[in-house]
Amino acid sequence: MKRHVMVGLALVVLGAISGCGESGPDLSSVTGSVLYQGNPAAGALVIFNPVSGEKGSLKRPSAQVADDGSFQLSTLGAADGAAPGDYLVTVLWLEGGGGSEGEQGLGASQRSKAGGPDRLGGRYSRPESSGLKATIVAGENVLPPFELK
């Protein structure tokens, strides 16, 4: 009988410990589009870089642009959104499409090594100089198009 009590007590303690961790960040739905010279930038990779000091700055939400130019941001899982805050946005559009479905689990630097040269010549690849910004608020976010030249 003591063994049953000990096992039960161990399960209660384990349950309490597992419920006491930090939950993930509160994410908001984010959709938008990327156009290059007025046309969809299908296959481009969009990366949202949190402005210094923002909560959750270790995570960089990203998305691959669909054939119609649209995207849905992902941070922890498919199309789960991004934490509210201000972001500097970068875009990489690699020869060969910017990343296949099999490459979507790779980090941005690994993805850039997986494809050819950037079709945009690196103009939008650095957060400080891309000129692209976005503010994400709690709830649903539909961003205006990022129009690249």
N, C-alpha and C positions, 0 to 999 in steps of 0.2 A: 504494500500500500504506500509506503514511503516513496518508492520509486515513481509511482503514478503522480504523487504530489510534486515531486521534484521535476518531472517532465512537464507537468502542467505549469508550474512556476516558471520554468525556463521558457516555455512558449509565450507566457504573458510578458516576460521581460523582453524577449525578442520582438514581440509585436509592438511594445511600447517604444523600443529603440528605433525600429524601422519607421514609425510614424512621427518621429521627432526631428527629422532632417529638414533642411531647407527645401521648399518646393521650387520648381523651375520658375523662370521669369514669366510675368504676365505678358502674353504675346497678343498682338492685334493683327487682324487680317490686313494684308497689304497687296494691292494689285496695281499694275501700271502698264506702260508700254515703252518700247525703245524704237525710235525711228532713225534711220540714217538717210539723209537727203530725201526725206519724205516717205521712204519705204521701210517696211519692217526689217529690223536687224535680227532675223531668225538665226538662232544658235548662239547669239552673244551671251556673255556671262555678266550679270549685274551684281555688284557687291556693295552692300551698305556698310560703311565704316563708321561706328559710333564716334561722335565728337568727343574729344578728351574729357574725362570726368563723368561721362554718362553712365547710368546704372547698366550693368550687363555688357560693359565695353569689351569683354573678352570674346563675345560671340559676334560674328559678322554675318548677318542675314544675307542670303544670296538667292539667285534664281537664274535659270536658263531661259532665254527669250524664245517663245513659241513661234511657229511659222507666221502667225498673224501679227507678230510684234508684241504680244502681251506677255506678262510675267506675273507669278504669284510668289512672294517671298517665303523662304524657309529658313528657320534658325536651328531647330532641334530635330524636326521631322518634315515630311513632305507638306508644303504649302501651309505651315503652321503660323506664319506671320513673323512679326518682329516686335521687340520691346519698344514702347513709346519713347521718343527722344529725337534728338537732332542727328542727322547723318550726312556725311560726305560720301557721294556715290561715285563708284568707278565702274567702267565698262570695258571688258576685253572681248574682242570678236576675232577669234582665231581662224586662220585658214583651215578649212575642213569642218567648220561648223561650231567651234567653241567648246565642244565636249559632248560625247555621246552619253546615253543613259548609263552605261557602265562606268563612266567617269564622274558621275554626279556625286559619288561619295568621297571623291578626292578633295583636298583643300585647294584653294584658288591657285597657289603657286605650283602645285602638282598638276593641276588641270592645264595651266599655261604651258608646262613642259610637254604635255601630252599632244598638243596641236602644233600647228605651224605659226608663222608670224601673225601679229595682230593686224587685222585689216584696217584698223583705225590709226595705225602708226604710233600707238602708245599715247595719243593725245588725251585719252580719258582713263589712263591706267593708274594715276597717282591721286590719292584723295585730296592732297593740298592744291593740285593744279587742274583737276578735271572741270571745275566750274559747276559741277552737278551737286545739288543739295536737296534734302528732303526732311520733312518733319513728320514723324509718325505720332498719332494721338491714340488714346484708348478707343477701342471699337473698330469699326470698319474704315479702312483707308483706301480711296481710289485716287491715285496720284495722277497729275497731269503728265502727258507724254514727255519723255526725255528725247529731245530732238537734237541729234548729233549731225555735225557738218563735216 
